[in-house]
Amino acid sequence: MKKLLIICTTLIMMSSCIEHAHIYQKLSDEDAAAIPYQLGQRVDFVNQDGDTLTYEVVFDDTYPYDKDRYYSRTHEGTGKIPKDDYYCYARTVILECEQNHTLGFTILPGKDLIFYYGNDFDLNGSLLSYQPYASLDETEYTNVHHEILYSQYTGQLIYDWYYNEAFGLLFIQYYDQSLTRVPSRQDG
């Protein structure tokens, strides 16, 4: 009996040292669709200088996401996002243009979006809040997520961006850089 008690105690102690498998929260189809881009798709934007830049979707993957592993904006390595332990599935989509600039989007359950603007800017936000419509360059969009931030010290614009689940990024201004989506014929 004493021997059995020692064996059971040892097994319990050993099992507490083993890292348990993480249970990943599913990414719903609705959440995954919040990033409307598909592999190979091309999207045109006009930058702050009036130049048209064509971005192509070069990466699209759904994978187990946790604080220690995610696809970086260049999808060449791994990095860390300052979040608590958060185990779920995520979808990352990366668009690149010939000028070697990237746009990255990672969606998590509950429509939490992480947006990467080149190597300069990361934005975390929820797509659950939106305004009913917005007009950008004479094109009207419905259900638009909009965020704007000014420096509390200088009053200078830091960023202003508009996002729509049907079309993706509509507009981003980051300090003196900007991109405005060029509507396509399919926008109808």
C-alpha positions, -999 to +999 in steps of 0.1 A: +000+000+000+028+024+009+045+015-024+014+023-043+010+056-026+046+066-034+041+056-071+008+076-073+024+106-057+054+105-080+031+102-111+011+132-099+042+153-094+056+143-128+024+151-146+024+186-131+058+192-147+046+182-182+035+211-204-001+205-213-013+208-248-030+241-256-066+242-266-070+266-295-101+286-299-116+282-334-116+311-358-151+313-372-158+317-409-173+351-402-142+363-384-118+349-411-139+366-438-132+400-421-101+401-442-116+401-477-084+395-497-076+362-514-042+348-526-032+363-559-057+392-557-044+426-568-056+459-552-046+494-563-039+523-539-029+559-546-001+572-523+005+607-509+024+617-541-005+606-564+013+575-576-008+543-581+007+513-563-005+478-570-004+454-541-007+417-546-018+392-520+013+370-516+005+352-483-028+338-468-027+313-440-048+302-410-028+287-382-026+282-345-017+315-329-001+322-295+020+348-280+052+331-289+044+323-326+029+342-354+038+350-390+058+382-391+048+408-416+075+395-440+065+359-432+102+350-429+104+343-392+086+346-359+082+373-334+063+383-303+032+404-299+027+418-264-004+399-254-013+377-225-014+340-232-039+338-260-042+305-279-065+305-309-065+302-346-057+333-366-056+342-403-028+363-417-029+379-451+001+399-466+000+422-496+032+434-512+039+460-540+068+464-563+082+492-542+089+466-516+062+478-492+039+455-473+005+456-458-003+428-433-036+418-416-041+392-389-076+385-376-082+367-343-115+354-329-140+382-320-128+402-349-097+415-333-075+428-361-037+434-361-027+457-390+009+461-402+018+491-424+052+483-438+078+481-410+067+514-396+034+508-379+013+482-361-022+487-350-044+465-329-081+470-328-115+455-328-137+455-359-168+452-338-171+490-336-179+508-368-197+538-382-227+531-405-211+548-435-182+569-447-174+588-479-139+587-492-130+603-525-166+604-536-171+567-529-195+558-502-189+527-480-211+512-453-201+496-419-167+513-418-142+509-390-124+542-384-097+552-360-077+584-357-050+594-333-032+627-327-002+632-305-013+644-271+019+666-269+020+683-303-015+677-317+002+662-349-017+635-367-001+601-360-025+579-380-060+579-395-074+548-411-106+533-425-113+496-430-143+478-443-149+440-441-162+439-477-132+457-493-104+458-467-082+488-462-099+519-476-075+546-464-044+549-442-025+580-433+006+575-411+022+609-404+030+622-440+025+588-458-009+578-471-026+551-492-062+555-506-078+524-521-088+528-558-123+514-562-125+486-587-153+477-611-163+448-588-171+473-560-205+481-577 
